[in-house]
Amino acid sequence: MKRCRIAETSSADRTLDESIVRSSLSCSSPALQAGEFIDTWVRCIVDIGGREVDLYSAHLPTPRQGLNAARTEALDGVEDWEQNVAARMARARDLAKTVAARSRPAIVAGDLNAPPPSLAVRTLLDTGLRDAFGRAGIGFGYTYGHALRPGFSFLRLDHVLVSAEIGVAACVVGSETASEHRPVIADLWLPQ
């Protein structure tokens, strides 16, 4: 069994446009692959003990603009909200389509700007991915909200999702000091 820890810092960086994949593991792909929407996700292939794994770094758009428009403009903001939902779901479906067509084990990690029961996260889970925190985390796993007025995290917007070939030994939420979003750190294993 080969174990690896997917975390927030590392020694090898791969970049594409504004996206970055940080890994202490070798990225063996000659170039990163991005989806139809360059701002949503990138993929690199990492070598874990001689086995290739697709590692996706994902960032879905925030629903904040659409929600604020609906809240402040009432019915006049509904169209903005609907456009925001459509854009978010188009990006989630684009990533899900690529994940569903994969031939290797896969890890999808990042700021999905959506809680676990949301349609965006469900779209990804419907490809066969599993929620690492749901499998091995303790507590609620809240990653967002500590920088807002309440001063504590109250939403789980950041995720590590894994395919069935990857085991989850542990999953924790990291410190709130580095960002508006707390990192999700997963201790994963891959059978030899």
Summary of the structure (lengths in Angstrom):
residues: 192
radius of gyration: 16.8
end to end distance: 5.3
largest distance: 56.0
contacts: 606
relative contact order: 0.17
helix: 26%
strand: 34%
